[in-house]
């Protein structure tokens, strides 16, 4: 019986198989890059807002504490969005004729809240508690970046689960003293208090338990 395939087909088959594996690996690499890109994660992307609020000006230049606007951040899972009345505490006297602030004045006059576009928006199946992190000494800047240097607000990190787990597996890198929590920049190099060292040493697998964030 004559040979159906030429011996060179062995080489072609090997090359085809190797090429298919290589192409699949390239596609997988591209998919991972796309998933981690700002286009998908939103990291580093500035979202349009009804008013171009500048943390750089309010926090960095004016020195306003985070808790002045985000009043519930120490007691609640939600940091809180300031009502327009909070803005008007200052802007009823400052920049009262600024066209840029007309949406704020209109919101106050009409008693209608401004509709802000959330920058840090986790999926509905993820539970995040601000108060717990703050009580443990995790600075705002650890997750939100140095807001005092942001003329407009963007998401500093992807907030993907792998990013959260990296911190949960080694929390000692991001835990500082309570007085540094609301600093404009994170200070993880600050020595921990004895109570925090003890907590970190005894944490075990608690911080990576799925039910901690996924109910």
C-alpha positions as CSV (number, residue, x, y, z in Angstrom):
1,X,0.0,0.0,0.0
2,X,1.5,3.3,-1.0
3,X,2.3,5.9,1.7
4,X,-0.5,8.5,1.9
5,X,1.5,11.3,3.5
6,X,5.0,12.4,2.7
7,X,7.5,12.1,5.5
8,X,7.8,15.9,5.6
9,X,4.3,16.1,7.0
10,X,5.7,14.9,10.4
11,X,7.6,18.2,10.5
12,X,4.6,20.2,9.4
13,X,2.5,18.5,12.1
14,X,5.0,19.3,14.8
15,X,5.3,22.9,13.7
16,X,1.5,23.2,13.5
17,X,1.0,21.9,17.1
18,X,3.8,24.1,18.4
19,X,2.3,27.1,16.5
20,X,-1.1,26.4,18.0
21,X,0.2,26.3,21.5
22,X,2.2,29.5,20.9
23,X,-0.8,31.3,19.5
24,X,-3.0,30.2,22.4
25,X,-0.3,31.5,24.8
26,X,-0.2,34.8,23.0
27,X,-4.0,35.1,23.1
28,X,-4.0,34.3,26.8
29,X,-1.3,36.9,27.5
30,X,-3.2,39.5,25.5
31,X,-6.4,38.7,27.4
32,X,-4.7,39.2,30.7
33,X,-3.2,42.5,29.5
34,X,-6.6,43.7,28.4
35,X,-8.3,42.7,31.6
36,X,-5.6,44.7,33.6
37,X,-5.7,47.7,31.3
38,X,-7.3,51.0,32.3
39,X,-9.8,50.4,29.5
40,X,-11.3,47.5,31.6
41,X,-10.2,48.2,35.2
42,X,-10.8,51.9,35.0
43,X,-7.5,52.6,36.9
44,X,-6.1,56.0,36.2
45,X,-9.2,57.0,34.2
46,X,-10.9,60.3,35.1
47,X,-14.7,60.1,35.0
48,X,-16.8,63.1,34.1
49,X,-18.5,64.7,37.1
50,X,-21.1,67.4,37.5
51,X,-18.5,69.6,39.1
52,X,-14.7,69.1,38.6
53,X,-13.9,68.6,42.3
54,X,-10.2,68.8,43.1
55,X,-8.9,66.9,46.1
56,X,-5.5,68.5,45.4
57,X,-7.0,71.9,46.2
58,X,-9.3,71.0,49.1
59,X,-7.0,68.4,50.8
60,X,-3.5,69.3,49.6
61,X,-3.8,73.1,49.6
62,X,-6.6,73.9,52.0
63,X,-5.8,71.0,54.4
64,X,-9.4,69.9,54.8
65,X,-9.6,66.6,56.7
66,X,-11.2,63.6,54.8
67,X,-13.8,63.2,57.6
68,X,-15.2,66.7,57.0
69,X,-16.8,65.5,53.8
70,X,-16.8,61.7,54.4
71,X,-18.5,61.9,57.7
72,X,-19.4,58.2,58.2
73,X,-16.1,56.7,57.2
74,X,-15.0,55.8,60.8
75,X,-18.3,54.2,61.8
76,X,-19.8,52.8,58.6
77,X,-18.9,50.5,55.8
78,X,-19.7,53.4,53.4
79,X,-17.5,56.4,53.5
80,X,-20.4,58.7,52.6
81,X,-20.9,61.3,49.9
82,X,-21.2,64.8,51.3
83,X,-24.5,66.6,50.8
84,X,-24.5,69.9,48.9
85,X,-25.0,71.7,52.3
86,X,-21.5,70.6,53.2
87,X,-20.1,72.3,50.1
88,X,-22.1,75.4,50.8
89,X,-20.6,75.8,54.3
90,X,-17.6,77.3,52.5
91,X,-19.0,78.2,49.1
92,X,-21.8,80.4,50.4
93,X,-18.9,82.7,51.1
94,X,-16.1,81.7,48.8
95,X,-16.3,81.8,44.9
96,X,-20.0,82.6,45.2
97,X,-20.2,83.7,41.6
98,X,-18.1,81.0,40.0
99,X,-19.8,79.5,36.9
100,X,-18.1,76.2,37.6
101,X,-19.9,76.0,41.0
102,X,-23.4,76.8,39.6
103,X,-24.4,73.1,39.7
104,X,-23.6,73.2,43.4
105,X,-25.6,76.3,44.1
106,X,-28.5,75.0,42.0
107,X,-28.5,71.7,43.9
108,X,-28.7,73.7,47.2
109,X,-31.4,76.0,46.0
110,X,-33.6,73.2,44.5
111,X,-32.8,70.7,47.3
112,X,-31.8,68.1,44.7
113,X,-28.5,66.1,45.3
114,X,-25.8,66.2,42.7
115,X,-25.4,62.9,40.8
116,X,-21.8,62.0,41.1
117,X,-20.2,59.2,39.0
118,X,-18.6,56.7,41.4
119,X,-14.9,56.3,40.9
120,X,-14.3,53.4,43.3
121,X,-17.2,51.1,42.5
122,X,-16.9,47.4,43.6
123,X,-19.1,44.7,42.2
124,X,-22.4,44.0,44.1
125,X,-21.0,40.6,45.3
126,X,-18.1,42.2,47.1
127,X,-18.5,43.7,50.6
128,X,-16.0,46.3,51.7
129,X,-16.1,48.0,55.2
130,X,-14.2,51.3,55.5
131,X,-14.5,51.4,59.3
132,X,-12.7,48.1,59.8
133,X,-9.8,49.1,57.7
134,X,-9.5,52.5,59.3
135,X,-9.6,51.0,62.8
136,X,-6.8,48.7,61.9
137,X,-4.6,51.6,60.7
138,X,-5.0,51.3,56.9
139,X,-4.5,54.8,55.5
140,X,-6.9,56.2,53.0
141,X,-4.0,56.7,50.6
142,X,-3.3,52.9,50.6
143,X,-6.3,52.2,48.5
144,X,-7.2,55.7,47.1
145,X,-3.7,56.9,46.3
146,X,-2.3,60.3,47.2
147,X,-5.5,62.3,46.7
148,X,-3.7,65.5,47.8
149,X,-1.9,65.3,44.5
150,X,-5.0,64.7,42.3
151,X,-6.5,67.7,40.6
152,X,-9.3,65.4,39.5
153,X,-10.1,62.1,41.1
154,X,-9.2,58.8,39.5
155,X,-9.0,55.2,40.7
156,X,-5.4,54.5,41.7
157,X,-5.5,50.7,41.6
158,X,-7.5,48.1,39.8
159,X,-9.3,47.0,43.0
160,X,-9.2,43.4,41.6
161,X,-9.4,40.5,44.1
162,X,-5.7,39.7,43.5
163,X,-4.9,43.3,44.6
164,X,-6.9,43.0,47.8
165,X,-5.4,39.6,48.6
166,X,-1.9,40.9,48.2
167,X,-2.6,43.2,51.1
168,X,-4.6,40.7,53.1
169,X,-1.8,38.2,53.0
170,X,0.8,40.7,54.2
171,X,-1.2,43.4,56.0
172,X,1.8,44.5,58.1
173,X,3.0,46.4,55.0
174,X,0.0,48.7,55.0
175,X,-0.9,49.1,58.7
176,X,0.2,52.2,60.4
177,X,-0.6,54.2,63.5
178,X,-4.1,55.6,63.9
179,X,-2.9,59.2,63.6
180,X,-1.5,58.4,60.1
181,X,-4.7,57.0,58.6
182,X,-6.0,60.3,57.3
183,X,-2.6,61.6,56.1
184,X,-2.5,62.6,52.5
185,X,0.0,59.9,51.7
186,X,0.3,56.4,53.1
187,X,3.0,55.8,55.7
188,X,3.4,52.0,56.0
189,X,7.0,52.3,57.1
190,X,5.8,53.7,60.4
191,X,6.4,51.1,63.2
192,X,3.2,49.3,64.3
193,X,1.7,49.6,67.8
194,X,2.0,46.5,70.0
195,X,-1.7,45.7,69.6
196,X,-1.4,45.8,65.8
197,X,1.7,43.6,65.8
198,X,-0.1,41.0,67.9
199,X,-3.1,41.1,65.6
200,X,-1.0,40.6,62.5
201,X,0.8,37.7,64.1
202,X,-2.4,35.9,65.1
203,X,-4.4,36.6,61.9
204,X,-3.9,33.1,60.5
205,X,-6.1,32.5,57.5
206,X,-8.9,34.8,58.6
207,X,-8.0,37.7,56.3
208,X,-8.1,35.4,53.2
209,X,-11.3,33.6,54.0
210,X,-13.8,34.0,51.2
211,X,-16.7,34.8,53.4
212,X,-14.9,37.9,54.7
213,X,-15.7,39.8,51.6
214,X,-18.3,37.5,49.9
215,X,-21.4,36.8,51.9
